[in-house]
Amino acid sequence: MIALIQKWLVLVRFFLFTFLMTMLPPIRAADLPSAATKKGSVRVGAVQARARIIDYKLKDPADVLKQVDNSLEELEQIIEKAGKAKCDALAFPEDTLGLLHWEGVNQEAAKEVLPKAVQRMLDRLGRAAATHRMYLVVCSDLTDADGAKRNTSFLLGRDGKEMGRYHKVSPTWSERTVKPGNSFPVFRTPDLGTIGMLICYDMVMPESPRCLALAGADIIFWPTMGGAAIGDDDINRAIYVPFTTMSELKDTHYLDSIWFNYETPEYERLEQAARAVLAGEHKFSQTDRRALRIFNLMEQVHQFEVITIGLKILLGFIGTLTLGIGGVGLMNIMLVSVTQRTREIGVEKALGARRGDILLQFLAEALTITFIGGLLGIILAYAVSVSVGRLTLYSAFAKNAEAGDIRLMISPFTVFVATLILTLVGLISGMIPALRASRLDPIEALRYE
């Protein structure tokens, strides 16, 4: 009886539900709150503007600022295009104004120009972005009131006003004049969440985005000049997302790889320690190379150093052998010169020249010939080095990696060593002919035909 009543109750509920559904007006998909409306979709534009390099030969600050204004006109047009594309935020690359090369040559003038140029950039681009209610990220070096130059990125709000700025924490070795920042600030916005910023080489340091993530950054803007930061061929298509977001795209429970840095020359012992720790944790033999693959960069560097030392020894041997052959040639030339000038030597001795005078004369001639030849060789070496230029190596694998190509550089130490060897070769090669000339009998020398 109870089971029958329960069945009738289910039927009554189903009937009432069906009746109510048929009586309600139809609901269109457009009337439903979409995920984009709920969460707030964001349209971000990333600009890789064409190069706008301001000529470093310009000395008048007025001329430099005029070029800055010309660049800003083109950048305003880009903001206009982004506004028509309904972008909520637009990020320009590092060195937005193109002043990097100019300020490197004109460091004193840059102290006056940079503050004015940056202020013009913030005012003009801020107004352009405000007309489209768009967030804007721009970047440039900036000289602060304390005289320090910092690589700085600026976040402008939808009203075109500055919301905050970030000073680059990890400048490269080429930015020795740039004072690094000491913090990773985040900036809260009404509709985009919390924003953090990094600049170029900052992203190479894993701690940088981690600090922003721990501070609660929802979006990280990363102005960069291209693939120089991490050597990616298509860096402008790269995107960095929080680790928790990536876990929705793939299984992050198991790591694909672990990267870490170390500061010890004992890289082999460090690799063994890493194998031992992971082998104990995951229950495999630490001698099993197939269970765990470790790529130790220092091992490759050590092999490259061995190859480099071998090449240096080989080239040094070839150079010494070449100088030795040249010394033999010089000795033969001086011996022929002594034979041809035998009568001259006899006249000099008859007029009172001593053996030391004759020895010094021919030795000086040999050294003169040696040094003239060495000077011509050094000039030729520099000419070849300049004419050959850069030999492709890393740039064959990645864009903007010309710094890793091979360049023929002549070391001053090499020139110094070559000069010492030349002096030694000249002394040895000239000594035998000079001794022979100094020992000639004056009477026999005068009778020589």
Steps between C-alpha positions, in 0.01 A plus 500: 500500500778743593692419180186572293453840669867593430454417129189723483690786664776476240243513219333807655836681530590424140156627384534827693856557369389442139201734542711782641762466226235528227337804663830701536606728208788371283848608610741608223873428514566873486302547821722260693806643680792366298829394654662800333248735661530325832875487519569800277679422176814705429636592160873574519716632216876443490691732267831428333537838334754552227843626605507872579866554573585862572837596348771503766682779309236754602643729766236773537230392751240687294579286194475182708163601647376581150581144396320378812189693393517338156513155661208585728286592199547150358437340839175696532386350171569152638289581807222613265511163320491315833202709608310410184579134576329548841814425703471538875876523545796568273866426579786666313849344490803599700667825385167629371653833390809355327744702711717207611788546252494877528520506880784245495719751313363818659478408866537853634242648263267209580462630857325804353316332210361183661268662757351731234466221243335262750257769615399569141449128446278466806296810414443436129458123508291526816259740327483276193424192714244688711288574191447124464482428877803273467773394743850568368848366584803693371868469583810722489813586690442782748736722695358560846548804721794329673683476165469122474384350169246219521334286237136569580161377380186708560139386544238754386135458594192532281496873575855541365647572845800313638401223740851385585848427374748215532882520494679209333650276768728287278689717250743328263877541497467760223286718730780578744388863529144399595415485868290187571171510684446321830133394498221343294196723555148402395222745412129445557258602227118527512438249222821315401596365838854545632774590252874443526777598261839360399753623243689282252772306685295490823305205361818290471519504879233254627473691827362810324159369383482289816524813715219661302287186522547485877403868519173413328560617144225383262669643188871557434599742226849436365644770269800366310700588191457152352651154532825621655364423845466124464595435138151404381445529126139615544507671839217737409259206499609378843263530795564434869216370717476409869590145594147433622360611164737268315370212710166540319675448165728208591583273790747692717519233769802345326774740400653482154832643615670684784733795438727639769815708527801441721816682601765233540777381269439139609227443244564124473446443874189718484357287220570183699326651804194591290484146364532353849219717642255426217595131491425466870168684461376307196660161573736451205872439478702820485734331249209445258554769238175413323289565808609862531653725238705791632631767266786675678594816317835524678600166351443644154691813597791287623508307172494826309791629713701186415432554130595867533829417675579242231435754226718756677788250527461401134486858378791595726708216355411606146588860579832404658583275206415781258724743688778241504478459123498877467811514719683255270408719203624809681828327585558408134425857391747640751768246399459605137519864613827433686647327194399786269634766738829332587704779340291760690577320825870507415487878439322554833762297686783680320350829620502382862171317548518238772348152500224618735407780261468261207304253717260773617450629146388169351304402809310831484424441133364152576279630782374786283395258226335279766301781659387642167375156399332453837328839478369421152378162630310661790338752264400215268356304793282794608391554138396135467319514836300807396425372147384155615279652770257257660489126432154354548456264795213557747314735266446200272276349770327806649419855406668791679780266614783670312690545828565123499659497154873468438700818457872514423634699794871582526615498860765756606668221694532298179659799327742539792601132491543512121725805538721316751527200266581732210777663705643159588482382137662824380785468750571135417465546124710816492765387746670240274538732195607786729769283666622388161524861381681616815764224469602579141866582451518862374775422248316203355178703499662783303635254245158336458350545150 
